[in-house]
């Protein structure tokens, strides 16, 4: 299958602060997606997209967007077949920039399988994922059970921003991508436009 024929997997970098690790983690999972071969990865870095704090006057479920930045974000998410969210953990939850990016849209998320790659300290970002599960199911995304959780993130990134990959990271990322593919195949008939 050529890259153009593969389903698009949107990798969202869920942190925008200076000194963050998320873009390194996203580059690593993008490489894993290429190796896996089922998806064509597309990275959306929220630091580069730079959405303002939610500023749409109408509810996102209406899809009647007043601002170009929202229409651009809608196009990025709407063209994806599946999602991977790369999330840090801030105060036992996801970053505000990630929650804001999700809140901007509604129908664009619907019925898309979503996986998580979390990172942090001892908790490896898992508490942020627990909160995100409530959020993504509210916009009718379909989370997969398998996830990648990277503890002590600063210990596994070298000076060039490369991650030292463990067997657990390799196995969990393969399981997550397999499950995203399986769910996408199940959901596609239900979401096909008539």
SVG drawing of the C-alpha trace seen along z (x, -y; Angstrom):
<svg xmlns="http://www.w3.org/2000/svg" viewBox="-26 -35 50 41">
<polyline fill="none" stroke="black" stroke-width="0.4" points="0.0,0.0 1.4,-3.4 1.7,-6.2 -1.2,-8.0 -3.5,-5.0 -2.8,-4.4 -5.1,-5.8 -3.9,-9.1 -2.8,-8.9 -2.7,-12.3 -0.1,-12.5 -0.9,-15.5 1.9,-17.0 0.0,-18.0 2.5,-20.4 3.6,-23.9 5.9,-25.1 9.6,-25.8 11.8,-23.0 9.1,-20.4 9.8,-16.7 6.6,-16.1 8.1,-16.9 10.9,-14.3 8.3,-11.7 6.2,-12.5 9.2,-12.1 9.8,-8.7 6.2,-7.5 6.1,-8.8 9.1,-6.5 7.3,-3.6 4.2,-4.4 6.4,-4.3 7.9,-1.0 4.5,0.4 3.4,-0.4 -0.4,-0.5 -0.8,-4.3 0.6,-7.4 1.6,-9.6 0.9,-13.4 2.2,-15.4 0.3,-18.3 2.4,-20.3 0.2,-22.5 3.1,-24.8 3.3,-25.5 -0.5,-25.6 -0.8,-28.1 -4.5,-28.1 -5.7,-31.0 -7.7,-30.2 -11.1,-29.0 -12.7,-31.9 -15.5,-30.6 -18.8,-32.4 -20.9,-29.3 -20.8,-25.8 -18.4,-23.6 -21.1,-21.0 -22.6,-23.4 -19.4,-23.5 -20.0,-27.2 -16.6,-28.5 -15.9,-32.3 -12.1,-32.1 -9.6,-30.9 -7.4,-29.2 -10.4,-27.1 -11.1,-26.2 -7.5,-25.3 -7.5,-23.1 -10.8,-21.5 -9.2,-20.6 -6.2,-18.9 -8.3,-16.9 -11.1,-16.2 -8.7,-14.7 -7.4,-12.2 -8.6,-8.6 -7.2,-7.9 -5.4,-9.9 -2.5,-9.4 -2.2,-12.0 1.3,-12.6 0.6,-14.0 2.6,-15.2 1.2,-15.2 0.8,-18.6 -0.5,-18.5 -2.0,-15.0 -3.8,-16.0 -3.3,-16.9 -1.9,-20.3 -4.3,-23.2 -3.2,-23.6 -4.3,-20.1 -7.7,-20.4 -8.2,-23.7 -7.4,-22.1 -9.9,-19.3 -12.6,-21.8 -12.3,-23.8 -13.9,-21.0 -16.7,-18.5 -17.8,-16.4 -14.2,-16.2 -13.3,-13.9 -16.3,-11.6 -15.9,-7.9 -12.1,-8.1 -10.0,-5.6 -7.5,-7.3 -4.4,-6.0 -2.1,-7.7 1.6,-8.1 2.1,-9.6 5.3,-10.7 6.4,-12.2 8.0,-11.3 7.2,-8.3 3.6,-8.3 4.6,-8.3 1.7,-10.6 -0.9,-7.9 -3.1,-10.2 -3.3,-12.7 -4.5,-9.8 -7.2,-8.9 -8.6,-12.4 -8.3,-12.5 -10.3,-9.3 -13.3,-11.1 -12.7,-14.0 -12.2,-12.1 -15.2,-9.8 -17.4,-12.9 -16.5,-14.1 -17.2,-10.4 -13.7,-9.3 -13.0,-5.6 -10.0,-5.1 -7.9,-1.9 -6.9,0.0 -3.2,0.3 -1.0,-2.8 2.6,-3.8 3.6,-5.2 7.2,-6.6 8.4,-7.2 11.3,-9.5 11.3,-11.0 14.4,-13.1 16.4,-9.9 15.5,-8.4 16.2,-11.5 19.7,-12.1 21.3,-15.4 20.1,-15.1 16.5,-14.6 16.5,-10.8 14.7,-8.4 16.4,-5.4 13.8,-2.8 13.0,0.0 11.4,3.4 8.3,2.3 8.0,-0.9 8.4,1.1 5.9,3.8 3.3,1.3 3.5,-0.9 3.1,2.1 0.0,3.2 -1.5,-0.3 -1.0,-0.7 -2.4,2.8 -5.4,2.0 -5.9,-1.4 -5.9,0.4 -8.3,3.0 -10.7,0.4 -10.4,-1.7 -11.4,1.3 -14.4,1.9 -15.5,-1.7 -15.1,-2.6 -18.3,-0.9 -20.2,-2.8 -18.7,-6.1 -18.8,-5.8 -20.7,-8.6 -23.7,-7.4"/>
</svg>
